[in-house]
Amino acid sequence: MYAIVEIAGQQFKVAKDQKVYVHRLQGEAGSKVTFDNVLLLDNAGNVTIGAPAIEGASVTAQILSHLKGDKVIVFKKKRRKGFQKKNGHRQYFSQILIESIAATGATKSAKKEETLKTDVKEEATTDYNSMTVAELKDAAKDQGIAGYTSLKKAELIEALTK
């Protein structure tokens, strides 16, 4: 059984008892993490593809350690100009051990639902002062306000807030 999972913005093909290096995760070494964004599941030849993710599927892993990757050298040069710049960095990684892959029974995290609720609240209270005149005119057009083309910014805001 294997799964394709999105972990820290990247997609990985994982199987049970596999060790994977991923971008640095929040949490201490030894703690457990659950990934809900499962894109594909293969259970003994029975392939399930999500659109975009499979509902109820999850992958549980344990963080083994936090470490740095190999040094990457970035060298920039422009020929015949005397310009050379050498720079480098080491990427932060976490090593995780995949403990289980669950096809059903997982619940989505509440954080995603909370962010959706806050997005709806932000749409209800629109800040017209930070909008440009063109955006205000589009909003006036959507609300069906007549004569919005000749109004100034302050007049548009007043008309939209009524």
Buried (B, 14 or more C-beta within 10 A) or exposed (E): EBBBBBBEEEEBEBEBEBEBBBEBBEBEEEEEBBBBBBBBBBEEEEEBEBEEBBEBBBBBBBBBEBBEEEEEEEEEEEEEEEEEEEEEEEEEBBBBBBBEBBBEEBEEEEEEEEEEEEEEEEEEEEEBEEBEEEEBBEBBEEEEBEEBEEBEBEBBBEBBEE
